[in-house]
Amino acid sequence: MSTPAKCLPSATAMAATFDTAFIERGTRVLLAEEVKLKAASRTPLGGRSFESYSEDPHLSGMVAAAFVSS
């Protein structure tokens, strides 16, 4: 029996919106609830390049801040 999961857009797709408010709302509503329900943890360490937000360090910083603040 598998556990149902929500499907979130990729990090690159979220960053492509340049909308930090959208990212903050989306992660709060979708990801935060799911992590709490499953008692899961997530670490940004050891990520793969295609899972990054952007090649632009400024955009990546803005998106990461919105993601973390949710």
C-alpha positions in Angstrom: 0.0 0.0 0.0 1.5 3.3 -1.0 0.8 6.6 0.7 -0.9 9.2 -1.4 1.2 12.3 -2.0 0.5 15.8 -3.4 2.2 16.7 -6.7 4.1 20.0 -6.5 5.7 21.8 -9.4 9.4 21.4 -9.8 11.7 24.0 -8.2 12.7 25.4 -11.6 9.0 25.8 -12.6 8.2 27.6 -9.3 11.2 29.9 -9.7 10.3 30.7 -13.4 7.1 32.5 -12.1 9.3 35.1 -10.2 6.4 35.2 -7.8 7.7 34.7 -4.3 4.2 35.3 -2.8 2.9 32.4 -4.9 5.7 30.1 -3.8 5.3 31.0 -0.2 1.5 30.3 -0.3 1.9 27.1 -2.3 4.5 25.6 -0.1 2.6 26.6 3.1 -0.6 25.0 1.8 0.7 22.0 0.1 4.1 21.0 1.3 3.9 22.0 5.0 0.6 20.1 5.5 2.0 17.0 3.9 5.3 17.0 5.8 3.4 17.4 9.1 0.9 14.6 8.3 3.7 12.2 7.3 6.1 13.4 10.1 8.7 13.7 7.3 11.8 15.9 7.1 13.4 17.5 4.1 17.0 18.7 3.7 18.4 21.0 1.1 21.8 19.3 1.4 23.0 17.2 -1.5 20.5 18.3 -4.0 20.9 17.6 -7.7 21.3 20.5 -10.2 18.0 19.9 -11.9 16.2 20.3 -8.6 17.7 23.8 -8.0 15.6 26.9 -8.4 17.7 28.7 -11.0 21.2 29.4 -12.3 20.7 33.0 -11.2 21.9 33.3 -7.6 19.7 36.3 -6.8 16.5 34.5 -8.0 17.5 31.3 -6.2 17.9 33.3 -3.0 14.6 35.0 -3.3 12.8 31.8 -4.0 14.6 29.9 -1.3 13.7 32.6 1.2 10.0 32.4 0.2 10.1 28.6 0.4 11.7 28.6 3.9 9.5 31.3 5.3 6.3 29.4 4.6 
